Amino acid sequence: MHLQESGEMYLETILILSKKGGGVRSVDVSEHMGVSKPSVSRAIGLLKNGGYVTMDKSGHLNLTEEGLRVAEHIYEKHTVLTHFLVSLGVNEETAAEDACKMEHIISETSFHAIKKQAGLE
């Protein structure tokens, strides 16, 4: 299943929230992303069907092995691109916003070149 940008954003959000500790619920994702609960519910359903996320009996979301792989890769792109933009003189807030947009469309070739140029490879 090919993930669209929104699916990648949901996976990345689950990863970020899980790093903060405690279980991640749909309501946490909704609040973090600023989207409605029905939107989260629909997206989580699609991610579950795609094999990226599971939900336990208490409603906690967990990334599958594949979901974790995708989420970590998107998060890596976000952090590397943010770092690179900041190193060019872009302020942190703008760099993070731009990295969030870029992380979904940049080719692997360009990403690796930026990562190498930033000294992160």
C-alpha positions, 0 to 999 in steps of 0.5 A, a space after each residue: 500500500 502506497 501512503 499519501 502525505 497525510 498517512 505519513 503525517 499520522 505515522 510520524 505523529 504517532 511516533 513523536 507522541 510515543 517518544 514522549 512516553 505513555 500510550 498514544 490514543 486517537 484523541 492525542 493524535 487529533 489534538 497534536 495535528 489539529 484535526 477532527 476526531 472523525 478524520 483521525 478515526 478514518 485515517 487510523 482505519 486506513 492505516 490499520 488496514 494497510 498494516 501500519 498501525 494496531 490498536 489495543 483493547 484500551 484504544 492505544 495506537 501502536 506502530 507495526 514494524 512497517 509503520 515504525 520503519 516508515 515513521 522513522 524515515 519520515 521523522 529522519 527526513 524532517 530532522 535532517 531537512 530542518 537542521 540543513 535549513 537552519 544551517 543555511 540561516 533559516 530561523 528554526 520555526 520556518 525551517 521546521 515548517 518547510 521541512 514538514 512540507 519537503 519531507 513528503 516530496 523530496 526524492 531519496 537521491 536529493 535527501 541523501 545528498 542533503 544529508 551528506 552535505 549536512 555531515 549527517 550521513 
